[in-house]
Amino acid sequence: MKISIIIPAHNEEGSIQKTVDQIHRTLDSAKIDYEIIIVNDHSIDRTGELLSEMAAGDTRMKAVENRMPPGFGYAVRSGLEAYRGDAAVIVMGDHSDVPEDILAYHRKFQEGYECVFGSRFMRGSKVINYPSHKLIINRIANWFIRLLFGVSLNDTTNAFKGYKRNVIDGIQPLISPHFNLTVEMPLKAIIRGYSFAVIPIQWHGRISGISKLKIKEMGGRYLFIVLYLWLEKMLSRGDYFRRDGDKASTT
């Protein structure tokens, strides 16, 4: 199966080249069929220029411009309009995600799972340099989501997740413009009955630049999308549940 790596990039000139190089080395060594789609999200540094240069000499990389307003969610959605693989894996452009974990996602896809969700907070995971105040807020937010939806996933807010093409099609329309897309996609997939595996992953703080996630700005947006999906779960009477007869399963 072909994996599409979708990387939203906003002002990532200091890390995007290293991120792409390590993904190439890792997936090439495993002989996996893949493509890399990097979405320039209205960068004001040299990110756009670098992406053009990188894509010019790389047949497996495509540079895409986010033609919608600036925002992580818009950038990912732009990438999802351009990917051609059998599954899409969202990877951060700041080199915080570990390419070897993409191989684990690929194995789970081959086992038959339709979604693969990485967790930074389970046995076998490893987290380095996570800011303490963000860690506290993260754990509270994920506890609230688990309580509200009754799901086993304990790292819903993590962006590094993978979805097969039928899931991407089945969770449309996506409406989140910003980082709340990281919550919308997995919760919609779970609510609508797609099978998923949760596996431990590695994560470390960015190597350059500044974080794009602003907690004060995003709090209300996260709450909106969580309540929006809770209403779908409680009131839609299964109108959006998958219709292909497959039974969902989790690990």
N, C-alpha and C positions, 0 to 999 in steps of 0.2 A: 504494500500500500504506500501511497505517496503522502508525505507529511508536509504541510505548509506551516512554516514558522512565521508568525505575524508579529512584528516589532513596531510598536508606536514609539516615535522618537521626537521629543521636544527639547531642543538645546542640549544634545548629547554628543557634542563634538569630541569630548574628552574620553568617551567610553565606547562609542558605537563601533569603531573599527575592531577593537579587541573583542567585543561581544560577538560580532559576525565571524571573525577569524576562528574563535574557539568553537562556535557552532559548526562551522565548516569542518574543522579537524575532527571533531567528535563524531559527526554523522557520516563523514567520509570513511572513517576507520571502521565504522559498523556496517558500511555498505547499504545504507538506507537511502531510498529514493525520496528526495525532498526538494523544496524550494524555500527561499527566504524572501519575504515581502516586508519591506521597511517603509513605514508611513511617516513622512515628514510632517509633523504637526505644528505648522506655522513657526518654525524655529527662527530666531533672530541672530543666531551665531552661525558657524560654518557647517552645521549639520546637513543642510540641504545640498551644499556644494560637495561635501564628502560623499553623500549617498549617490550623487550623480557619477562621481568618479569611480566609486566602488562598483556600481551596477554596470558601468561601461565595460569593465573587464571581467564580469562574472555572469555567466549564462544562467546560473541558478538563483540569481538575486534580481529582484525587481524593486525599484524605488517608486513610491507612490506619494502623491501630494494629497493631504487632507483638504478637500475643496469645501468642506463644511466649516462651521465656526471652530475655533480652537477648543480642544478638549480631548482627554484620553479616550472617552467613549466614542466620540466622533472619529478619532484616528483609527481605533480598532475596527469600527464599522466600515471605514473606508478600505481597510485591509481585507475584510470579509467580502467586500464586493469584488475583490481582485484575485482571491486565491483560487487555485485549481487542483488542490490535493484532495485526497479522500478524507482527510482530517486536518483540523487547524489547531495549532498550539500557540497560545499567546505568551510571548516572552518579553520581559522588560529590556529596554535598551541601555540600562545603566549597569549591566553586568552583575546584577544581584542574583539572577537565577543561574543555576549550574547546568551546562549543556548535557552532562551525563544523565541528568534526570529525564531529558527528552527521550533517551533510549528506553527508560523504564515505562514512560508513557506509551511508546510504540509497542512494547511487549504487551501491555494491557489492552491496547486496541486489537492486537492480533489474537488475544484470548477471547475477544468478542464484546468487551465493554464499549459502550458508546461515548462515555465521558470518562476522563481521568482527572481527578482533582488532587493536587499536591497539598500536603499539610506540613506546615513548619512546626507543629506542636503535637507530635505523636512520637511514639517509640521509634527510634531510628532516624529521626530528623535532626538537623543541625542548623542552628541560627547563630550568626556572628554579627556583632555591632548593631543590634536593633535598639534604637533610641528608647530609653525606659518609659518616657511619657506616652509614646506611641504604642508601646507594648501593652501598657495597662489599658489604654482605650481600646486597642484591638481585642484583647481578651474579653472585655466587658461587652463589646459589640457582638462578638461571635457567640458569647454565652446567650445573649438576648435572641439572636437569630435561631440558635439551636432550640431554645425553649419555645419560641413562637411557632416554628415549623416542625419540631420533632425530628430533626435530621441528625445523622451521625457525623456529618462533616463539621469539623471544628475550626476551619480556616477559610470560611466562605469569602472573606474580603481579599484573599490573595489573588493576584492577577494571573499567576502562572497555572493555567488549566488547559485541558485539551478536549476537543469535541469532534466527533465524526460529522461528516457533511449532512447526514439526515437530521442530526440534532440542530445544527446551525439553521437549517431550513425550518425545523419544527418549533424553534423558539422565537421566530419572527412574529411581529415586528419588535426590534430592539429600540428602546426609547431613551436610554441613559446617555447623556452627553459627556459625562465626566467619569471619575473613578467609580461611581456607583454602578457602572456596567459590570465591574468585577463581582457584584452581588446579583445583579439581574440575570446574567447568563446561567450560573450554576443553579440558582433557585428555580428559574423557569424550567430548566432541564429536569430537575428532580420532581417538581410539581406535575410536569406533563408526562412523567412516566418513563424517562430514558434511563437505561442502566448505567451505573457509574462505579468506579473504584476509587478509593482514597488511599494514597500511598505517601510515605514520608519523603521529604525533599530537603535539600540544603538551600540555605539563603544567607547572603551576607550584605552588609550595607554598601551603598554605592561607592565606587572608587574615585569618582570626580563629579563636579557639578553639585546642584542642590536638589533636594526632593521636590517633586511637583505636587505632592499631596498636601493640601492645606486642611488640617482637621477642622478648624472653625468654619471654613467655607463649605466643607463636605458633609458635616453632620446632618443638616436638614435634608440634603439630597439622598444620603443613605437611608434615612428614616422614611422618606417618601417612597423610594423604590421597594423597601421591605414591606411597608403597609400596602402598597399597590399589589404586590405579589401575594400577600396574605389574603387580600380580598379575592384575588383570583382563586386561590386554594379553597377558600371557604364558601364563595358564592357562585362560582362559575358552573357548578354541577358537572364538572368534567368536560365542559365544552371544548377545551383545548387539549385534552388528554390524547396521547398518541392513538392512532387508529389502525396500526399495522399488525396488531395481535401479539407483538413481542412482550414478554413479561420483564419488568424492571428487576434488577438485582443490584446489590451493593456489597462491598467488602469494607 
